[in-house]
């Protein structure tokens, strides 16, 4: 109970205080603790130089940062009330500064291939027509040529990625410059996600699910993987859909496919729901491939070879369900994934509600999975709460055992127990979350008067919870 005084200024100050000051102060303390742990992660990684320099130290820092990240999203993300946690601009600045602090770390060696393919194009060659070890490209070999992985494979990344490689090669063929560009795309993804949440009537603070996730930070700010360009186009597609510009959204999804082929899993929704937008997507993809069409079947040779000849970190392989060395097994899994995507497209009218399970099933079913593939799932978790995938992202700390193996043996390899651990954590967290949601839904229905039930009947939940996922 507030005590009235003779001083009107004291009365006004008391009236303007939050209803639950204790809760507000507790939330602020959690935010401070979360940022402290996250900044320890950033400081250690910036000081050590990245994953490849000391994998064990990186794992410890990653685990520390993830605890801080979970604290932050627990009190900030997926909430309609963010009173007391600060303006979105300050959170966005924090996302940017973290990436700037890590820009000098050692990037992934995948970028040597990207820079090479940019140089190949500047020299007038088609990267889809010649593998790095081709005799036609001997004159382009330099001191870093031996660092290119899979030198017998022609270009695997789609045309928009190739255009980016060529543009940067014209400026300066540097893996660090290319990494900086991928970090710029990553920052823009955070910005666009915040805008998408605003369009839905939600606080943009929810974008920290993507922007402050140590897995995302590792993928782009530390290693600089190409996927950030694809994610930017997907985020722009979601933004366009929020503004009812469906054809533009289709074009953006087409650009995402032309940046990295994985984004093709979202096209079935366009085909079922918006055929004109699907036409725009297909048109963009075809237009992007035309300048490289002289390579013929070489346009897709590496993609097909990679999925046909390789298996890595696959859940189905870990469970012994699929043998990706056999053609019949690969085709069966491909048909299953296509069927799942069509089923989801028919059932889910809103794109992000389709895209999240589509991304989840893609990661679960494909034969090759790397930790940065989960960034696509994390981006959609921004819109719909899924703690099981947050748990999986945390468990990816053991993925970096491959770097420890390389430091000891000189060969990049993954211990057998690592994928078992990650997929086991995901499975256990999924079951726990499923039961928790069932209990929550039942409790909510039990305390809701019949007159307030949604049109779907008891247990359908309320509109605010539906929006927040």
Buried (B, 14 or more C-beta within 10 A) or exposed (E): EEEEEEEEEEBEEEEEEEEEEEEBEEBBEBBEBBBEBBBBBBBBBBEBBBBBBBBEBBBBBBBBBBBBBBBBBBBBBBBEEBEBBBEBEEBBEBBBEBBBBBBEBBBBBBBBBBBBBBBBBBEEBBBBBBBBBBEEBEEBEEEEBEBBEBBEBBBBBBBBBBBBBBEBBEEEBBBBBBBBBBBBBBBBBBBBBBBBBBBBEBBBBBBBBBBBBBBBBBBBBBBBBBBBBBBBBBBBBBBBBBEEBBBBBBBBBBBBBBBBBBBBBBBBBBBBBBEEBBBBBBEBBEEBBEEBEEBEEBBBBBBEBBBEEEBBBBBBBBEEEBEBEEEEBBEEBBEBBEEBBBEBBEEBEEBBBBBBBBBBBBBBBBBBBBBBBBBBBBBBBBBBBBBBBBBBBBBBBBBBBBBBBBBEEEEEEBEEEBBBBBBBBBBEBBEEBEEEEEEEBEEBBEEBEEEEBEEEEEBBBEEEBEBBB
